[in-house]
Amino acid sequence: MGHDSATLALGNKLTIANGCQDCHTATLGGKVMIDDPAFVRVIASNLTAGEGGVLPRYDDRALDAAIRDGVGWVCAHYYRRPRPRRDGGDAAEV
């Protein structure tokens, strides 16, 4: 996929539809979700290719697993969510 305006618009639509922006923000730069010293600190990763971003760590297969299954590059489960469609459809159709 390219970086043309139509592809970027579709990507933005999909990140909204799938709830990515709820945790990772509209820029996908990530944020602290929970910061409770007595309990836990949860940080949504910076999903960009820029400084501090995790995207350079992923090849296509690893990125697919992270998006579809919530499995990270160290095989850690990032989150639990319903499995996306694997029949060729995309979340925009759901």
C-alpha positions in Angstrom: 0.0 0.0 0.0 1.1 3.5 -0.7 1.0 6.8 1.1 -1.4 8.5 -1.2 -4.3 10.5 0.2 -6.9 7.8 -0.5 -4.9 5.1 1.3 -4.2 7.5 4.3 -8.0 8.3 4.5 -8.9 4.6 4.5 -6.3 3.9 7.2 -7.7 6.8 9.3 -11.2 5.4 8.8 -10.1 1.9 9.9 -8.2 3.1 12.9 -11.4 4.9 14.0 -13.7 2.0 13.3 -11.5 -0.5 15.1 -11.0 1.7 18.1 -7.2 2.1 17.6 -7.4 5.8 18.2 -9.1 5.3 21.6 -5.8 4.2 23.1 -3.2 5.3 20.6 -4.6 8.7 19.8 -5.5 10.2 16.4 -1.9 10.5 15.5 -1.2 6.9 16.7 1.6 8.4 18.9 0.3 6.6 22.0 -0.4 7.8 25.5 -0.4 6.8 29.1 -3.8 5.1 29.7 -3.5 4.3 33.4 -0.9 5.7 35.8 -1.6 4.5 39.3 1.5 3.9 41.4 -0.4 1.6 43.7 -1.9 -0.4 40.9 -0.4 -0.4 37.4 0.9 1.8 34.6 -0.5 1.1 31.2 0.9 2.8 28.1 -0.5 2.6 24.6 2.5 2.3 22.2 3.6 4.8 19.7 2.6 3.1 16.5 4.4 5.4 14.1 7.6 5.0 12.3 8.9 8.3 13.8 11.1 8.7 16.9 10.1 6.4 19.6 7.7 4.5 17.3 7.5 0.7 17.2 6.6 0.4 13.5 10.2 -0.2 12.3 10.4 -3.3 14.5 7.6 -5.0 12.4 7.7 -6.8 9.1 4.3 -7.3 7.3 3.6 -10.6 9.1 4.3 -9.3 12.6 2.3 -6.2 11.9 -0.6 -8.3 10.7 -0.5 -10.4 13.9 -0.3 -7.3 16.1 -3.3 -5.7 14.4 -5.5 -8.8 13.9 -4.6 -10.8 17.0 -3.0 -8.4 19.5 0.2 -10.4 19.5 3.4 -8.3 19.8 6.8 -8.8 18.3 7.9 -10.5 21.5 4.8 -12.8 21.3 3.1 -10.9 24.2 -0.6 -10.4 24.1 -1.3 -6.7 24.0 -5.0 -6.8 24.4 -8.0 -9.1 24.0 -10.7 -8.2 21.5 -13.1 -10.0 19.2 -11.3 -11.5 16.2 -11.5 -9.5 13.0 -13.0 -10.9 9.8 -10.7 -13.1 7.8 -12.9 -13.6 4.9 -11.4 -10.8 2.8 -13.7 -8.1 4.2 -12.5 -5.2 6.2 -13.7 -3.5 9.4 -15.3 -0.7 7.4 -17.9 -3.2 6.2 -18.8 -4.3 9.7 
